[in-house]
């Protein structure tokens, strides 16, 4: 079975506005962003044999540009979205989208200018923090589009929503590349609250479980923590997990 056949049951492609399904499959297939047959501790502390590493995609700006364009078309074609004053993303992968999308939406805002602003992230976990990068601001009553590469637990999105609220801004929409939190209560709550203003290009059905129920822990399979991955090389290889383990052992 080739890689694309292996990942196809996990990936649900939602309504597309400018890309076609082949673009998405090609992106995932070429980048090998979904790591199979591993043993990972996710940020939520759950364990999984699967990991989605967006850096495998974002190292290719042409893919980032395609994803941004797709989210821009979503904003433009879903006319319920108010004109966007600000696009907010964390200073990780979300930053590329905030920059790209704000540039594309420029002119659609009430005052004719769309800004990109960035939230700081926790250096270890990569999670957004309730603080804007120095010098950036969201003004009262501004319409803010929140963007990010993915959500797993919804916690990062909730932090960004709070950040907008604290500044007196209004969340105009939430646009993501991937939603890995389809079974997470907080993500489901946000989807219900924002309905069609919450959009992910793909949904990922990648099961995760508590550490105490983990069969992989039971057989002492070496584990890679999601925080560690940020410090490891990006592999576009089906054997990524084994390469990470090799690298981690070398470092230790
Ligand atoms: Zn485990």
Boltz pocket constraint, residues with backbone or C-beta under 6 A from the ligand:
constraints:
  - pocket:
      binder: B
      contacts: [[A, 39], [A, 40], [A, 47], [A, 48], [A, 211], [A, 214], [A, 215], [A, 216], [A, 217], [A, 218], [A, 223]]
      max_distance: 6.0
